[in-house]
Amino acid sequence: MAAYGDHRSASNYEYDHLVPLELGGATNDRRNLWPEPGASPNPKDSVENALNQKVCGGKMTLATAQRLVARNWVAVYHSLHHKPRPHSSPRPRPPAAYCSVNASYSSTYSDWDVYVHSNQPDTKATVTDSDGRSASWWTDASGYADIYFDAPHSAAAESIEVHVGTASCSASL
C-alpha cells in the first residue's frame, strides 16, 4: 500500500492479484499484487469469473484474458454489465450509421488489433472473418473500439466484416 501512497487502514482493502490465479497470475510476484479497495466479493471478481469461463469454454485464449484484465479490468467490467440507457423522450433522428475499420497484427500478443471507428457510441461491435472466427467489444463514448481478434499472422489479407449497431464495414487483416 505504501507503494501506492496509501496509508489508510489495510482493513479497507483486499490483498489481490491483478491477473487472478485462475488465469495464471503469478502468486507472489509483487508486480501482480495490489491493494484492491472494498470488501470481497467486489466488482473485479465478476470480471475474473467471466474471463475464466470464456477461457475454459474455448471462447478466448488465456493470453487475451490475461491482457484484458491487466490492461483495464474496469473497462471489461463495464462491457459485461452494459445496460442500455432508458429513453425519456423522443429523440431526433440520428445520422445514418457508419463505421470504418483497419487492423494490425500484434506480434507481442499473437493476435490482431481491429480498430473500429463509428458514430455508434456504447454499442457492441463484432468482427468476423471469412473462416467464421469472430470477436466483440463495446465502442466507447466516441464510437471507437479496439477489438482483440484471435487469428494467426498467416490470416493477413483475409477479409473481415464489422457490425456496429446498424452500421457495417469491411477491410482486410
Helices and strands as residue ranges (DSSP letters): G 2-4, G 10-12, E 13-17, G 21-23, G 30-32, E 33-37, H 43-56, H 62-80, E 99-106, E 111-118, E 124-129, E 134-138, E 144-149, G 153-155, E 159-164, E 167-172
